[in-house]
Amino acid sequence: MPFSHRGFPVFIRGGRPRSLAGVTRVLSPRGALAVHQVDGAFLFALRAALAMAVVALPIVLAGRPDLAVYAMLGSFTTTFGRNLPYGRRARVLSLVGVAMTACVGFGAALAALAQPRAGGAGAVAVVAATAVVAGLAKFACDATRLGGLGAVLLLFSFAVAANTSTALADVLPRTGLAAAASAVAWVLAVVGWLVHPDRPQRIAVAAALRALADLLHGAGTKATGQLRHRATVAVLHAYHSLGLAPPMELRHSGHEEICARLTDMSWFLLIGSVRRSPDDLPVTPEHLRRQALLLADRRRRAVPLLPELESCAASGDRDRSALGPAALHADTAVRRASELMLGRHLAGSGHISVRVIPALRMTLGTGVAGGLALLLGLGHGYWAAISAAAVLHSVNIRTTAQRAAQRTMGTVVGLLIAVGVLAAHPGPEVLALVIVLLEFLLEYTVVRNYTLGVVFVTPMALLLSDMVTPVSAGELVYDRGLASFLGIAVGLVCALLVVDDHAAVRVESALAACTQAVERAEEALAPHCGPPPPDVQVRLAQAVVELRDADDAAAGELWPAGIDPAELAAAEERSYLLLDRLHRRWV
């Protein structure tokens, strides 16, 4: 057992670490260059670029490129809520817009009061404030389940505003520009509801169909367990996007009916694949992928159901009608399924550490990186803090190592792009257009691979700095390169030193929750009982998803969880078999 109070950080750990081969595997950057398929990336990237251009370009044309930067920071609001349905997206982005504006406002106010460019105590105060903001942003984004680079973007907005020459009279106008750009980003993020109100749901269902196709295609291989887990997560996410729980009686019409029928069909196939060979199922992976393409096609307002899937979807319809009206009262189950799927339900003594320790690690890493950059006299030392935050914005040591490798490779290529742009000595108007283009490329690529995102975010950050305070290209690139590599190194070292045992606690809690869900399912399947309550299978699906997630997270740490992998595999297999029995009892 680790030499610590459970769930709290330690700098010395007891117990037996992994073997050398295990440590090498955990720290390996393997998989850092994998490119993922993502639906809707083009429109999302276009929306992000428009959000930046609408407010910033007129300001540049008016001769104030230095002020345009604050509008560009506010426009980062549109980066959040990528896959949320429009109703939830509107609520989330409202809060994000306030947070982004607050970061810019507080940063500008601190810059006016501390004058960090003069050095001395003011610069130290900004470094300390940057570390505090990094920790708070990390904690808030984890608690609210904001994915992507949420904490890093909030930190970036604060750091840019806090490290420029600002007078007190400039604080309000700069904050107002960030607020205006956030409002424009909000409008652009939700205006799609007028054209395709169900597009986020269609994308979620398409992802579920593809995950299910991968499961059927890879059935019987060593990867079957991982593929089944991904398919379960994707199907649960599709239900959550539709605001439903599996399975339910539905009385929808139009496009929502297609999405609901396909999601129910996916659940039927997912559970049926536990005891049946893919050859015995009524559809093939190719059918599912073709249907996913139709769903993701933004040119289609009405989505046809492939004839090959009609009979299977009809089976899902019969399953729903057999449930009766009681299944309509599953709102709590829906909420709990979505919360667990997003990592919120982490019971036990490790719950606090899941939020606090990553935030503490982020605070320490950004503070040390920013302080070292200040001691070394780097002109843009806050880049070191941002790089450290980007590396530490990860799940475990394995993903931290991957982020470090991705950040290093992306920064090198990005610096070359920045040198080429700055060498041409573009005017402010051209520079602004290049930044907008880089924002488009960033949002289009970062969801596919983080390395590609860093390739474009690096020159974008450099050009933003050049718009605020023009300096020589050589000095800018030199500062950026040294600060970035310093931050990457500090972030990786910090992740290795500040450790805790919340990953092991999470596995123990997940196994206990899965065991409890299994026992409840077995009680519901007793001969004297009637149809099981709808939330029984939802809770069991929650538990088996969390069990695999917890095990994967713990596998990426240097110290293993200490639980027999065979016990976890047996619990997972039993859960899926019970899900199949529950499904058959219903129908």
N, C-alpha and C positions, 0 to 999 in steps of 0.2 A: 504494500500500500504506500502511497506517496506520503512524504514527510510534510504534511500540511493539514490545515483545517479544511474539510471538504468544501470545494467550490471556491476557495480563496487562493490568491496567487502565491506561488513559492518560487524561490530562486535556486533551491536545492531539492532534488527529488530522490527519494529512496526507491527501493524496488529494483526490478530487473528491466533494463531498457531492451529495446529490440536488438536483434543481432545486427552485425555490420551490414549484412545484405538487406535487412529490413529497414535500417536507417537510410541506406543508399536509395532504396525504393521510395521511401517517404519524401526524401529531399530531391528526388529526381524531377526535372522539369518536363518529363514525358507527358505528352498530351497538350503542351502549351500552344502548339501550332494547329490543333484540330479546329476545323471550320464547321460550324453548325448551320443547318437549314432553318431559316426563320421566315414566317409568313408576314406580309405587311410591312417589311422593313423599308421599302422604297417610299411609300406614302408617309410613314413616320418620319423618315429622314427629311423628306421634302417639307413637311410641316415644321420641323425644327429649324430648318434653314429659313423658311418664311418668317417664323416668329422672330428670328434674329434680324432679318433684313428690314422688316416693316418699320421698326422704330429706329434702328441704328443707322440705316443708310441716309434717311433725310437729315439726321444730325451731322453726319459726315459731309453731306453736300452743303450744309449750312456753315461749314468751316470749323466745326468743333469735334474733330475725331477723338479727342481726349475724353469728351463726355459720352461719346457713342459706346465706349467700353462698358459703362455702367448699364446701358440698355441691353447690351449683349449678355451681361451677367444675369440680368433678370429674365432674359429669354430662355435660360437653361431650365426654367420651370417646366417646359414642354417635354423635357427628357423623362420625367417621371410618369408613372401610371400607364406604361406602354400597352399592357394587355388587359387593362381593366375595362369593364363595360362602362358606357358613357355616364350613367348616373353616378357610379362610384368614382369614376375618373374625375368628374366635376368636383366632388367633395374633396378628394385627395389633393387635387391640384390647387384648390383654394388655400388649403393649409400650406402646401409647398410654396406657393407664391408669397404668402406672408413670411414664411421662414427665409426664403431667398432674399426678399426685400429687407428683412431685418438684418441678415448677415451683411448686406451691402451697407445699410445705414449705420450699424454698429462699427463696421470696419472703417467707414469714412469718418465717423465721429472720433474714433480712436486715433486715426491718422492725423486729424486736425489737432487733437490735444497732445499727442506724444511726439509728433514729427519724427518718425523713425529714420527718415533719410539723413537726419543730422547725427545719427548714432547715439551712443550713450545710453542713459536709462530709458529713453523713449523706445529705442530699438529692442532693448531687453523686454520691455513691457509688451510690445507687439508680439515677440516670440512666445512669451508666456500666454498671452491671450489667444494666440493661434492654437497652441496646444490644448487649452481649455475648450475652445470652440470645436476642435477636432473630436475630443472625447464626448462632448455633449451631442454633437451631430451623429456620431457613431451610435451612441446609446439611443437617441431618439429614432433613428432610422431602423435599428434592430427592433425596438419596441413596437413601432408602427408597421413593421414588415415592408418597408420600402426597399425594393431590390435595386440591382444595378449599382451605379456609382453615387448613390444618394449622398452619403456623408462626404465623399470627396468633392462633389460639386458645391455643396454648401460651404465647405472649407475653402475651396478655390475662390468663391465669390467674396468671402470675408477677407481672405489673404490679399487678393488683388486690391480691394478697396482700402485695406489697412496699410498697405505699403506704397502708397502714392502721396505726393505732396498735396495736402488739402487744407483749405482754410475753413473756419467754422461756418462761414456764409455759404460754402459750397456743399455742405453736408445734405441739406434738405433737397436742393435740385438734383443731386446725384441719386439720392434715395428715391426721389419721385420718378426719375427715369427708369430705375430698376423696377419700380412698382408698375409703371405703364407697360413696360415690356412683359412683365409677368402676366398682366391682364390680357395683353394681346396673345401671349402663349396659351393662356387658359381658353380663350375664345377659339383659337385654331385647333386646340386639342379636342374640343367637344362639338365643333361645328359639323363634324362628320355624321353626327346623329341625324342631321337633316337629309343626308343622302343614303347612308347605309346604317340605319339604327342598330342592326344586329351584327355588324361586322366583327366586333371583338368576340362575340359568342361564336360566330362561324369559324374564326381563326382558332379558337380554343378547341372546338369540336374537330376541326381538321387535324390539329396536333394530336388529339386523342386517337383518331383513325390511323395516323401514321405510326404512332407508338404501338398500337395494336397490330398493325401490319408487320412491324419489326419483330414483335413477339412471335407471331405465327411463323414468320420466315426463319427465325432463329430457334424455334422449339427443338428441344433435345440436345442443344449444345451447352457448353459450360456457362454461357452467358444468359441462359434462360431465366435464372433468378433475377438478375439485374434488369433484363428486358421486361419481365412481368412487373417488377417494381415501377419502372418508368411508365408502363402502360397504365398501371393503377393510379399513379399520381396524375397522369394526363387526363384520364377519365374523370377522376374526382374534381380536377380543375375545371373540366368542361361543365360538370354539374354545378359547381360553384359559380361559374360565369353565367349560367342560366338561372341561378337562384333556386335550384332544385336539389333534391337528395335522391340517391338511387335506392330502389326504383320508386316511381310515383305514378299516380294516375294523373294524366295531363289533359287539359282541355284548352289547348292553344290552337291558333290558326295561322296560316301564312308561313313565313320563313321560320318563325320560332318552332313551329311544329316539326319541320324538317330537322332542325338542330336537336330538338328533344328526342325525336324518334331515333336519330342516329346515335345519340349519346346512350340511350337505353339499349340499343342494339350493341353498342360497344361494351356496355356492362355485361350483357348476355354472353357475348363472345369471350370476354375476359374471364368471367367465372367458368364458362364452359370449357375453356382451354385447359383447366386444371386436370380434368379427368378424360378429356377427349383429344385425340390426335388432330393436328391441323387439317389432315386429309378428311376427317369426319365432320368438320365444320362446314356450314353451308356457303361460306364465302372464302375467297383467297386474298392473300396480301395485295395482289394487283388490283382487285376490286376496291379494296379500302383506300389504296393510294389514289386511284382514279377519282373516287368520291371526294377525297380530301382536296384534290386539285380543283374540283368544281366549287367546293365551299370557299376556298381561298381566292378564287378568281374575283377580283374587285369589279369586273365589268358586268357581272351577273347580279341582278337584283333578286331574281327568283332562282332557286337552286333545285334542279331536278334530282330525284332519287334514282340511282342506277337500277335497271331491272334486276340485275344480279343480287341486289341487296334488298329488294322489295319483300321477299318471303321471310328473310331474317328479321327485317324491321317489323314485319307483321307479328313475329313471335314476341318481340319486345312489346308491341301494343297489347297482346293478349296477357303478357305478364303484368302490365300496368293495370288493365281492367280487372284482373283477379285480386288486386290489393284492396279495392274498396276505398271509400272516402276518408277513412282514418289516416291513410298515408299522406293526405294533404297537409297534415299538421306536423311537418318535419322540419320547420324552420330552424329549431335549435340544433338538430342534427346537421343541417347544412352549414350553419355557422361553425359548429365544432369541427366538422370535416375540413373546412377551409382553413381554420386556425391551425389545426394540427399539420395540415399539408404544408403550411408556410412556416412551421417550426415554432409555433407559439406555445403549444402544450408540452412543456418540458417539466414534468413534475419532479418532486423530491428536493433534496437539499441543494442541488446544483442549479436550481431555477434562477437565483439571483446572479450567479456567476456567468450565466449565459449572456446576460446583458452587461454586467459590471466589468468583467475581466477584459473582454475585447475593447471596451471603452477606455479602461485604464491603460491597456497596451497601446491604444491609439494615442492617448494623451502623452505617454512617456516617449513613444517613438517620434512623434512630431516635435515634441519639446526638445529632445536631444538633437535631432537632425537640424532644426532651426537654430539651436544654440551653437552647434559646431559650425554651421554656415556663417553665423555672425562672427565667430572667433576667427574664421579663415578669411573674413573680409569679402565674401562673395556679394556681388552687387544685387542679386535677386535671391537672397537666401531663403525666402519663403518657398521657393521651388523644392528645396530639400525636404521641407515639412510636408508638402503635398505629395512628393514621391514616396516618402515613408508611409503616409496615410494610405496611398493607393496600394502599396504592398501589404499593409496590415488589414486592408478591407477584404478579409478572406475568412474561410471557414476553419481551417486547421493548418498545420505546418506544411502539409503537402501543397495545398492551394497557395499558401504564402510563397513557397519556393517557385511554383509555377508563375505567380504574379511577378516575382522578382525577375525571372528569366524573360517574361513577356515585356515587362517595363524596360529592361535593358535593351533588348532587340528593337523594340518599337522606338525608343528614344534615339538610338543611333541612326536609324533610317529617317526619323522625323527631323533630326538636326540637319541632315543632308538636304531635305526638302526646304527647310527654313533658310539655309545658306543660299540655295538657288533663288528663292523668292527675294530675299533681302539684297542679294547681289545685283538684282535688276533695278534697285532703287525705285520701287513703285510709289506713286502718289497716294494720298489718303483714300481716295475713292477706289482705286484699284486694290489697295490693301484691304479695305472693308469687304469688297467683293470676294477676294481670296479667302478671307476669314469665314464668310458665309458658305463658300464652297467647301471649306475644310469642315465646317460644322455638319454639312450634309453628309460628307464622306465619313465623318466620325460616327454619326448616328446610324448610318447604313451598315457600317462594318463592325462596330464594337460588339453588337449582339451576336455576330458570327464568330468573332475571335478578338480577344482583348488586345493582342499584339497589334492587329490592324488598327484598332481604335487608337492606341498610343502613337502609332505612326502619324496620325492626323491631328491628335490633340497636342502633340509636342510643337509643331510649327504654329498651330493656332494660338497656343499660350504665348509663344515668342512674339507673334505679330500683335497680339493684344497688348503686350508690354511695350512694344515699339510704338503703338498708337498713343499710349499714355505718356511715355517718356522716351522719345527717340534717342537711341545711342548707336554706336557703331555695330555693324553686324557681327564682327569678330568678338567684341566684348559680350554681346547678348548670347551668342552661341556658346562661348566659353563658360559664362556663368551658368547657363542652363545645363550644359553637360556635366560640369563638376557638381552642381547642386543636385541634379537628378541622381547621379551615381552614388553620391554621398547618402541621399535619402533612401535609396534602394538598399544599400548596405546596412544602414542603421535599422531600417524596418525589418530586415531579415534577422539581424542579430537580436533585436528586441523580441521578435516572435519566438526565438529559440530560448531566450533567457526567462521571459515572463510567462511562466506556464502555470497551469492549474489542472485539476482533475475533473472539470465539469463534463468532459467527453465521456469518461468512464461512468460518472454518475448518471449521465443521460442514457447510456446503454442499460444500466441497471433499472432505471425508471421505466424505460421503454419496454424492457422484458417483463417487468411486473405488470405494466398496463396491458400488454398483449396477453399475458396469462389470465388476467382478470377478464378481458374481453372474450377469451376462449371459453372460460368457465361459464360466463353468462350465455354465450351462444349454445353451449352444450345443454344448459338448463332449458333454454327456449326450444330446443329440438327434442325434448323428452316426449315420449308417446302421449302422455296425458295432456300436453299443452296444445293449444290451437296454433294458428299462424303466428310466427314470431313478430314482435313489435318492429316497426320499420327501422328504429334507431339501432337495433342489435347489429345488423350487418354493416351499417355505417360506422359504428364505433369499432367494429372488428377491422374494417378496412382502414380506418384511421390508425389503429394500433399497429397493424402490419406495415403500413407505410412508415410510421415513425421508427419502428424497430430497424428497418433497413437503413433509413437515413442516419439514425444514431450510430449504427455499426459502421457505416461508410465514413462518417465524420471521425469516429474514434480510430479507424484504420489509418487515417492520415496524420496521427500524432506519433511522436517519438516513443511514448510509453503506451503499451497496449492496454485495453480496457480490463483484461484479466478475467473475461468470461469465455467459457468454452464455445468456440465457433459452432460446434455441432449442436449445442443447445439452442443457439439462435436460429440456425437453419431448420431445426426440427419445429421450433415455434412458428416460424414463417410458413413452413409447409403445412402444418396443421391448421393454421389460420385460413389459408386459401382453400383447403379441403372443406372446412366448415362453412366458408362463404358459398361454396358450391352446394352444400347440403341445405343451407338456408334458402338459397335461390330455388332449389327444387321443391322445398316444402311450401314455398309461396305458390308455386304454379302447379 
